[in-house]
Amino acid sequence: MLGLEAINASKNLSLNEADRKMFYFQGAKYTEGAFRLNQKNASTANTLFSILLQKGDVKRVCSLALV
């Protein structure tokens, strides 16, 4: 939940660019940690896959999807 909160905060256009990046990277870190704890959580997996696809890491998404 903290990861989603931070990612959503990064979309706030009233924040400066540095703060938006910080929120996005923090949210990605929290989401990756949550996925490591429970790889069967569909919401966490979906969020992590979305982050990885935005980064262009299709290979990692495909390998994680097969777990």
Rosetta blueprint (number, residue, H / E / L):
1 M L
2 L H
3 G H
4 L H
5 E H
6 A H
7 I H
8 N H
9 A H
10 S L
11 K L
12 N L
13 L L
14 S L
15 L L
16 N L
17 E H
18 A H
19 D H
20 R H
21 K H
22 M H
23 F H
24 Y H
25 F H
26 Q H
27 G H
28 A H
29 K H
30 Y H
31 T H
32 E H
33 G H
34 A H
35 F H
36 R H
37 L H
38 N L
39 Q L
40 K L
41 N L
42 A H
43 S H
44 T H
45 A H
46 N H
47 T H
48 L H
49 F H
50 S H
51 I H
52 L H
53 L H
54 Q H
55 K H
56 G L
57 D L
58 V H
59 K H
60 R H
61 V H
62 C H
63 S H
64 L H
65 A H
66 L L
67 V L
